[in-house]
Amino acid sequence: MESWNRKLRMGMVGGGQGAFIGGVHRMAAALDQQIDFVAGCFSRDFENTEITGKELYIDPNRCYRTYQEMAEKEVQLPENERIDFVSVVTPNASHHAICKAFLEAGIHVVCDKPMTCTVEEAEDLVRLVEETGLVFALTHNYTGHPMVRHARKLFRSGEMGEIRKVIVQYLQDFLAYPHEKEGQKQALWRVDPQQSGLVGTMGDCGTHAENLLQYITGEDISELCADFSTFLPDRELEEDANVLIRLKGGGKGLITVSQIATGEENNLRIKIYASKGAIIWEQENPNYLPLYRYGKPREILTRASGYLSEDAAHATRIPTGHPEGYLEAFANIYVGIVKAIRSHLGGNPMKIDEYDFSTVYDGLRGVQFVTRAAESAKKGSAWIKV
């Protein structure tokens, strides 16, 4: 059956009982009714997988004990039954092995961030994507917001001039209390180096901050100087980080992230100051974009307005005054993924620079960023080239 006249078939690794982000992926993928969810290995505990599969009405024969079994058996199914892509929503340390297994099986991959735990693993996935030509998407969901896409258009078109200063903050208080000591699943893996990897909060929040900066501005970080802090006893990974950055275009800035910032919920905010103007975007108030131009009145741009760019319009679903948020932005990422996979299945693959979602190269950049930040912090906040 041609890819354009049927729904795409999705599988998932991770996202079983007690998980958070797997359910978000499933809701986002379902929103535009272009995807059927048909298979999964939802946990290393097969009983968990069976329960999850039953709740999601998945055929028991397509609820697998391991991701290896899933990759192997799915490609043995007839073409009109097998999954078109898999979403990987497991703790960080397993991303590389799972993504590699499905890429080698010829299956497109959607991976939660951060892409891998090491630069070497990230480079390996880049190699596999280049060799196979398959679609690989990294779900930095905040890039799906209409006002973020309008901000990107403003800066990448040159309308705002040369970027001089960028401040990105991502502040939470999720780990201000030792939830892991009470067995809370989301805390347990995040504070465990065996599952989270080299970094803690930098992998969870810092990769989003770096990605949002690069997505809007198109600027890469050339050098950084990082300070890491861990406040609660018995934790090995950082809970708080401040990173001075230098951009390749000459601008400078600060990325500050924390999961012990008391009273903060999910405070992701970016401020970009350029020679012709500036913007502020806040994840907790995502439908508005304050815009400043030197010597002119301040403006507040609103989502779904006719004066916005086509990029913003294409990411908008409902009229002004009706708030759009987290799930709609996440769904916009899946809309782009579906478009890319349909093009591939139709024999006319899109070029990677045509994707409107984060790619394997963005994943590599994010892993390089957090790795160099950890190196800087370990060396007493030395300046490190990225």
Buried (B, 14 or more C-beta within 10 A) or exposed (E): EEBEEBBBBBBBBBBBBBBEBBBBBBBBBBBBEBBBBBBBBBBBEBEBBBBBBEEBEBEEEBBBBBBBEBBEBBBEBEEEEBBBBBBBBBBBBBBBBBBBBBBBBEBBBBBBBBBBBBBEBBBBBBEBBEEBEBBBBBBBBBBBBBBBBBBBBBBBEEEBBEBBBBBBBBBBBBBBBBBBEEEBBBBBBBBBBEBBBBBBBBBBBBBBBBBBBBBBBEBBBEBBBBBBEBEBEEBEBBBBBBBBBBBEEEBEBBBBBBBBBEEBEEBBBBBBBBEEBBBBBBBEBBBBBBBBBEEEEEBEBBBBBEEBBEBBBEBBBEEEEEEBEBBBBBBBBBBBBBBBBBBBBEEEBBEBEEBBBBBBBBBBBBBBBBBBBBBBBEEEBEEBEB
